[in-house]
Amino acid sequence: MSIPESDILKRFVVAGTDDGQRIDHLIDEHVPEISRSAAARLIRAGHVTVAGLPVLKPSHKCDGGALIEVRLPAAESSGVAPQDLPVRIVYQDDDIAVIDKDAG
């Protein structure tokens, strides 16, 4: 699969113990930076291949030993952009932060 330089390609091989598992569950397990619903969206968009062939159904069952490739589009192509919003930090320590910001 040819990917733009700004995209990220994740690859993993299906373990024999995972034979017959749904591809969306496997991606959720092996690509922790995305959720299962995000994995399903990537699958339907054609960003996932199994053994070099595109898979378009999140329910696709995978064989043990199959190579799965997941293309993660770059953040800027997702339409999500950071915003500089005024916020007030009410409390912050090593584990938690409480932020006060305007609604919306």
C-alpha angles and dihedrals in degrees: 000000000000113000134187114258092246093057124085122230118208119192132187139158121236110245118233089243088059094054109140095018121139114260094231090057092048093050090048089054099043101035102048095175091075133053125238091254090052088050089053090052091051091049093051090047091057097250095126130074132184114204088347095306123111117249119203103179123076088209093062109133115226130216121229111262095028117138112233121197121192121190112208109199115226116265094246092059092053093071092243114125130177117250129206101232126175109245135168120220106222096179135356136177136150093288109030143028127197112206128191114203136157117272117264 
